[in-house]
Amino acid sequence: MNSEEINASPRSGLWLMLYPLWQWLVLIPLAVLFTVLAAPVAILMCLFGYKRAANLHIASNWARWIAFLTPLRIDIEGLQHIQPGQSYVVVSNHQSQYDIPLIYGYSSLDLRWVMKAEIKHIPFVAQGCRALGHVFIDRGNPEQARSAINRAVADLPHGTGILFFPEGTRSRTGALMQFRKGAFRVAVDRQLPVLPITVIGTRDRMPSDSFRITPGPVKMVIHPPITPDGTVDSDAVERLSSQTRHLIASRLEHERSTQGCSDAL
């Protein structure tokens, strides 16, 4: 099956009926194989001082291969808002496990991810993430989370960003949940610009608490960065959080209304 056939196949009813076989016999085994092969290479590159290259090439290509094999039809907006060499606090809504390959593979950013502590128990994934500098936090232990994030931010190389899902977990309904303030405290304390990202359609590909994958379209919208206003207090954190959430929520609502109009037609 060539790339054109793979990209066209989600439109076929027969393909969708047979897709569970593809998921369990092709997609998942190959995704596991790529993870097992990529993790040691990334770890070795990090040991020899090539952490940025490991993130931008090994990890990014791992994500792209998963997207290709699913297959996802990817639409990206706003890459022009990213300034090369700038560090960002990247903030995204969280709808699915597929948010990870979408952002990792197609944002062009060198990122350290803030991720739940449970991931550090997954073989190969945990070792690779640790080597790449991703941050494991215990969501039930705020003190540990703050300490881990502060250490990671203090060690960020120039031009490397840190990514948060401020909802704290994947949305079960697709509706945007309330934001936790950790990402915005980091941005205010370090005076780093926030780069909001809206991910759309990933929940349709793999809903929360489900192993059922469905191929199809996804979109990533990279909004213009929001620069802290120079003040360092709780009001500045709240303003930054509200601005960011409004941007992400507005784009989600726009996509829903657009889809509604398309369905009506």
NUMIGU-272822 format. One record per residue (C-alpha): residue in one letter; x, y, z. Coordinates in Angstrom, 1 decimal, decimal comma. Layout:
residu	east	north	up
a	X	Y	Z
...
***
This chain:
residu	east	north	up
m	0,0	0,0	0,0
n	1,6	3,3	-1,1
s	1,2	6,7	0,7
e	-1,5	7,9	-1,7
e	-3,6	4,8	-1,1
i	-3,1	5,1	2,6
n	-4,1	8,8	2,7
a	-7,2	8,1	0,5
s	-8,3	4,9	2,3
p	-10,1	6,5	5,3
r	-12,8	7,5	2,8
s	-13,5	3,9	1,9
g	-16,3	2,1	3,8
l	-14,6	-1,2	3,3
w	-11,3	0,2	4,7
l	-13,1	1,4	7,8
m	-14,8	-2,0	8,3
l	-11,4	-3,7	8,0
y	-9,5	-1,1	9,9
p	-9,5	-2,9	13,3
l	-7,4	-5,6	11,6
w	-5,0	-2,9	10,4
q	-4,9	-1,4	13,9
w	-4,0	-4,6	15,7
l	-1,9	-6,4	13,1
v	0,0	-3,5	11,5
l	-0,3	-0,1	13,3
i	0,2	-1,2	16,9
p	3,0	-3,8	16,3
l	4,9	-1,3	14,1
a	4,4	1,5	16,6
v	5,8	-0,7	19,3
l	8,7	-1,7	17,1
f	9,5	1,9	16,2
t	9,5	2,8	19,9
v	11,8	-0,1	20,8
l	14,2	1,0	18,0
a	14,0	4,7	18,5
a	14,4	4,8	22,3
p	18,0	3,4	22,4
v	19,1	5,7	19,5
a	17,7	8,7	21,3
i	19,3	7,7	24,6
l	22,7	7,3	22,9
m	22,4	10,7	21,1
c	21,5	12,4	24,5
l	24,5	10,7	26,2
f	26,8	12,2	23,6
g	25,3	15,7	23,9
y	22,9	15,6	21,0
k	19,6	16,0	22,9
r	18,2	18,7	20,6
a	18,9	16,6	17,5
a	17,4	13,5	19,2
n	14,2	15,5	19,9
l	13,9	17,2	16,5
h	14,8	14,1	14,4
i	14,5	10,8	16,2
a	11,4	11,6	18,4
s	9,8	13,8	15,8
n	10,2	11,1	13,1
w	8,8	8,5	15,5
a	5,7	10,6	15,9
r	5,4	11,2	12,1
w	5,6	7,5	11,4
i	2,8	6,8	13,8
a	0,7	9,5	12,1
f	1,5	8,1	8,7
l	0,6	4,5	9,7
t	-2,7	5,5	11,4
p	-3,2	7,3	8,9
l	-3,9	10,9	9,9
r	-4,8	13,6	7,4
i	-3,0	16,6	9,0
d	-3,8	20,3	8,6
i	-1,5	22,8	10,3
e	-2,0	26,5	10,8
g	0,2	29,1	12,3
l	3,8	27,8	11,9
q	4,8	31,3	11,0
h	4,1	32,4	14,6
i	7,1	30,4	15,8
q	10,3	32,4	16,0
p	13,4	30,1	15,6
g	15,6	30,1	18,7
q	12,9	31,4	21,0
s	12,0	29,4	24,1
y	8,2	29,1	24,8
v	5,9	27,9	27,4
v	3,7	25,9	25,0
v	0,1	25,4	26,2
s	-2,3	23,0	24,4
n	-5,8	21,5	25,0
h	-5,7	17,8	25,5
q	-8,2	15,5	23,8
s	-6,4	12,3	23,0
q	-3,2	10,3	23,0
y	-2,9	11,4	19,4
d	-2,2	15,0	20,6
i	1,3	13,7	21,3
p	2,3	12,6	17,7
l	0,6	15,6	16,3
i	2,4	18,2	18,3
y	5,7	16,3	18,6
g	5,8	15,4	14,9
y	4,6	18,6	13,3
s	5,2	21,7	15,5
s	9,0	21,9	14,6
l	9,7	22,7	18,2
d	12,3	21,3	20,5
l	10,1	20,6	23,5
r	10,3	19,2	27,0
w	7,0	17,7	27,9
v	5,3	17,8	31,3
m	3,8	14,4	31,6
k	2,1	12,3	34,3
a	4,2	10,1	36,5
e	2,5	6,9	35,3
i	4,4	7,1	32,0
k	7,7	6,4	33,7
h	6,6	2,8	34,2
i	6,3	2,1	30,4
p	9,3	0,2	29,1
f	11,4	2,0	26,4
v	9,1	5,0	26,5
a	10,1	5,9	30,0
q	13,8	5,6	29,4
g	13,6	7,6	26,1
c	11,5	10,3	27,8
r	13,9	10,6	30,7
a	16,9	10,9	28,4
l	15,2	13,6	26,3
g	14,6	15,7	29,4
h	10,8	15,3	29,7
v	9,4	16,0	33,1
f	7,4	13,4	35,1
i	5,0	14,9	37,7
d	2,8	13,3	40,3
r	-0,5	15,1	39,9
g	-1,4	14,1	43,4
n	1,7	15,8	44,9
p	1,8	19,5	44,0
e	5,1	20,1	45,8
q	6,8	17,3	43,8
a	5,3	18,7	40,6
r	6,5	22,3	41,2
s	10,0	21,1	42,1
a	10,3	18,9	39,0
i	9,0	21,7	36,7
n	11,3	24,3	38,3
r	14,3	22,1	37,8
a	13,4	21,4	34,2
v	12,9	25,1	33,4
a	16,1	26,1	35,1
d	18,0	23,7	32,8
l	16,2	24,6	29,5
p	18,7	25,4	26,8
h	18,2	28,5	24,7
g	15,5	27,9	22,1
t	14,0	24,9	23,9
g	10,4	25,1	25,1
i	8,3	23,3	27,7
l	4,9	22,0	27,0
f	1,9	21,8	29,3
f	-1,6	20,3	29,0
p	-3,1	22,7	31,6
e	-6,4	20,8	31,8
g	-4,4	18,1	33,6
t	-5,9	15,2	31,8
r	-7,7	14,4	28,5
s	-11,2	15,8	28,0
r	-13,8	13,1	28,1
t	-16,4	15,2	26,2
g	-14,1	17,3	24,0
a	-15,2	20,4	25,9
l	-12,3	22,6	27,2
m	-11,9	22,1	30,9
q	-10,6	24,6	33,4
f	-6,8	25,4	33,3
r	-4,4	24,8	36,1
k	-2,0	27,6	36,7
g	1,4	25,9	36,7
a	2,3	26,7	33,1
f	1,4	30,4	33,5
r	3,4	30,7	36,8
v	6,4	29,4	34,9
a	5,8	31,9	32,1
v	5,4	34,9	34,5
d	8,3	33,9	36,7
r	10,6	33,4	33,7
q	9,0	36,1	31,5
l	8,7	33,5	28,7
p	6,1	33,9	26,0
v	3,2	31,5	26,0
l	2,5	29,7	22,7
p	-1,1	28,6	22,7
i	-2,0	25,5	20,5
t	-5,4	24,2	19,7
v	-5,6	20,6	18,7
i	-8,8	19,6	16,8
g	-10,1	16,2	15,8
t	-7,7	14,0	17,8
r	-10,5	12,9	20,1
d	-12,3	11,4	17,0
r	-9,2	9,5	16,2
m	-8,8	7,9	19,7
p	-11,2	8,9	22,5
s	-10,1	9,1	26,1
d	-10,2	5,7	27,9
s	-10,5	3,8	24,6
f	-8,2	1,6	22,5
r	-10,3	2,1	19,4
i	-8,5	4,1	16,7
t	-10,1	5,6	13,7
p	-8,1	7,1	10,8
g	-9,0	10,6	9,6
p	-8,4	14,3	9,7
v	-6,8	16,3	12,6
k	-5,8	19,9	12,8
m	-3,2	21,8	14,8
v	-3,6	25,6	15,1
i	-0,6	27,5	16,5
h	-1,7	30,9	17,8
p	0,4	34,0	18,0
p	2,5	34,0	21,3
i	1,4	35,9	24,3
t	4,2	37,8	26,0
p	3,9	38,4	29,8
d	3,4	42,1	30,7
g	6,4	42,3	33,0
t	4,6	42,1	36,3
v	5,2	39,1	38,6
d	2,2	38,4	40,7
s	-0,9	36,2	40,9
d	-3,0	38,7	38,8
a	-0,5	38,4	36,0
v	-0,8	34,6	36,1
e	-4,6	34,8	36,0
r	-4,5	37,2	33,1
l	-2,2	35,0	31,1
s	-4,3	32,0	31,8
s	-7,5	33,7	30,8
q	-6,0	35,0	27,6
t	-4,6	31,7	26,6
r	-7,8	29,7	27,4
h	-9,9	32,2	25,5
l	-7,8	31,8	22,4
i	-7,9	28,0	22,5
a	-11,7	27,9	23,4
s	-12,5	30,4	20,6
r	-10,9	28,2	18,0
l	-12,6	25,1	19,2
e	-15,9	26,8	19,1
h	-15,2	28,2	15,6
e	-14,4	24,6	14,4
r	-17,6	23,2	15,9
s	-19,7	25,9	14,3
t	-18,0	25,4	10,9
q	-18,5	21,7	11,2
g	-22,2	22,3	12,1
c	-22,7	24,4	9,0
s	-21,0	21,8	6,8
d	-23,2	19,0	8,2
a	-26,3	21,2	7,6
l	-25,4	21,6	4,0
***
